[in-house]
Amino acid sequence: MFKDLFQKKRKYATIPSERVERTGGPVEGERPKREIPEGLMSKCTKCGTIQYSKELEKNLKVCPSCGYHMRLNASERIAMTLDPEGFIEFDSEMASVDPLQFPGYASKLEQQQSKTGQVEAVVTGQGTIGGHPVIVAVMNFEFFTGSMGSVVGEKITRAVEEATEKRLPLLIFSTSGGARMQESILSLMQMAKTSAALARFGEVGGLYISVITDPTTGGVSASFASLGDIIIAEPGAVFGFAGRIVIEQTIRQKLPEDFQTAEFNLQHGQLDLVVHRKEMRATLAKLLDLHDVKGGF
């Protein structure tokens, strides 16, 4: 009966006044500091522009000032890409079990699950894009930097096998920091596992569209992310294997400023298309239509 007597304190962010005297006090006649609810405003991590969070979401989390494509979680990506109804998730309860008893790994998994509301770093399932049935796998960088462990590899492999069995096109949105170090060799094995499944999918004529989002690196970029029949990336997305600093130290040369960006990879033949987020759904629907896969392949 006491629950109505107490309310959770609302978090606020402080917006300082524009001018402050050198003594630290406000200038006479100036408006006082304003308190606004936390989360109401968002700041672009590239250009620093501050904007209303709701307006940014309406713009698909693309900065209207500089065009920077902010990262999306798996749920946001699915909502923006697939048709509104009919998504069926696969293996939603499949979770990592700390196979090597790596110190602190179990507790970190619980923290990641609590923070993101997801069980693992990838969501797989079946849905439609412009009426075209597809099997999809969408990675989430918020969960352990999208690292690929045994469960991520297994879920993606199962999605590929589902696409093979149902003879449906496959779409994978990649974003990852690479293999999950807490699972060691078991994580690295997922590269071969997913690649083998995609090889079998290709043998039966399956269409695989790989979409690269920021960032896609390490074991994911060196396996299934690079094996698409068509490889698309969002503008500015980082796509490569080793990090820039590691490469520069190894070859002892300064790399171009745009090295490993989507545009750089497109120019050097690693990608087929760079597509703005606002055009992504329409582009995917057009590709599916061109390949005449509405009723399977």
Summary of the structure (lengths in Angstrom):
residues: 297
radius of gyration: 22.1
end to end distance: 61.3
largest distance: 76.1
contacts: 914
relative contact order: 0.11
helix: 36%
strand: 22%
